[in-house]
Structure formats: structure tokens, C-alpha cells
Amino acid sequence: MADVPALKRAVRGVSENGVPYVALPTEATTEARGLLILWHGADPPRTEEALAGALPLARVPVWRLYLGMPGHGRRAPAGGLEEMMRLGYEDAVTLLFEPRIEGAVAELRGAMDDIRSKLGIGLELPLGIFGFSQGGAAALLAVERRIFPFRAAATYGAVTDMHALVDGLASFFGTSYEWTDPRARLADQMSVGKRPGELAAAGVPILLAVGANDQLAIEGPSERLVAEVSAAGGNIELSIIPQLAHAFVDEPGEESAPQGAAAREIDRVVSDWFLPFFA
């Protein structure tokens, strides 16, 4: 693991319900004004450790809690990325995305209860949430389902339309995905783009950040979601970040590393978004 100064005060552990985490407290002289939950993606950074190094969000005066998603890091299947690719070819929706995205949302409340107790993080602190890629899908679902009363949310490269993502990935790999009714229902369940009214009704200000060079089916669905949530009265913004792709750290993206230019720009955009809510 590289020496990453931003993580010198990190606290690492595993919650009672099996969720690995990296927690970053505020500086010793700064009182915490909130708690941010952060989820990584399937592309680099693809673990809680790598995301903490890439996006320390040091300017935001809050606890930052990076949670490992099911199926990644220490919970990756035997065979690692090769096994994940095999599962994706066999059934990306049922075997790959659903266990990770829905699994992360399902274990969030239990993990938070335990980690806040262990670290002495006050229950009165307001919450924010961030997610990258599939972690962004999970974050938006947590907002839509009102898992907690979030003060604000932000994502980068969030999956808002699972159908578009899966079809795009299948085309990229020169294959096709067979959409059965059960698979389509699962994809709809994980796609907040199907329920803009519900997302607006949650009343949480949301930033959707997208890389201008993202090779996945992200920008179009994000633009539609912003338009539809706004039309339904929600507070949502879209930020297209020039020159950035989907992944924003180098492969393999499993360990923390010094912050690169792409991560630094995302850190700036996301920090600027959260700062007014935790001033």
C-alpha cells in the first residue's frame, strides 16, 4: 500500500454485519459537522481503500466513511476479476449488479449503526452520501428509498438506467444480453431513472457528475434524469467534467495511491457541492 498522506489518520475495520470500511475523521482542530457515506464502483477505484485515497474530500468538515461494496475487495469471489467477468457474461443483472447494488443498500443501515457506535460518531450529525458508478446507483437508491434523512447527495458516473448500461456493455464485448421478464424487473428496480418522481419527492439535493469522455451509457441517462427530476420539482444538478473517463485511478484500483489529476478534479467538484450543506 502506497504512503498516502491524506489517509494518515484513517481508521479501518469491519462492521458487525461484515462491511469493510475506511473512516477519515476531520483534522484534530476541526469539529465534525456531518458524516459522508461513500461507495466505490466496479471500475477503478474499486475498493473502499482506493476510493479513500482518490477522494479524501479533505476540505469538507465531516467524517468520511468509505464502505466496501459486496463482491469487491476482501469480499471478492475466488478468481477475482476473471470470475466477475464470467458472472457478467452469464447474467450481468442477476449475478453481478443486483447482489452488489441491492446488497450494499440492504446492509447500509446495519453497518452505519455499528460503525457510528464503534467510532463514537454522534447520531445527531447530518448525513450526506456519494457513490461512483454502481456505487452511485446504490447511493441514489438509498436516497429514493429514504434509508436515512440525507442532507445532500452526489455521484460520479452513476448508473441511472441499468438497461442502457447492460446493453452498452454487451455491445462493447461483442455479445448481447437476453432480457427476460425477471431480469427486466430487477433492472428497473435498480434504475432510479425509471422513478424520477420518487427521487424528487425524497427532497434531497443531488449532484450528478459525469466524465465527458465516459465510455459507458452514463451521460444520456443522466441528462434525462436531471430533466425529469427537475420537472417533478426536485433539486438536482448535472456537472459534465471535461476530458474525464469513467474510471479515475489507474488499474488495478484496489489499493490507495496518491491522488492523480482526474481524482483531484472530481474531489474539487464533489467537495464544492457538499461544502454549503455542511458549513
Secondary structure, DSSP 8 states (H G I E B T S, - for coil): ----GGGTT-EEEE-TTS-EEEEE---TTS----EEEEE--SSSS-SHHHHHHH---TTS-SEEEEE--TTSGGG--TTHHHHHHHHHHHHIIIIIIHHHHHHHHHHHHHHHHHHHHHHT--TTS-EEEEEETHHHHHHHHHHHTTSS-EEEEEEES----HHHHHHHHHHHTT------HHHHHHHHHH-GGG-HHHHHHTT--EEEEEETT--STTHHHHHHHHHHHHHTT--EEEEEETT--S--S-TT--S-----HHHHHHHHHHHHHHGGGG-
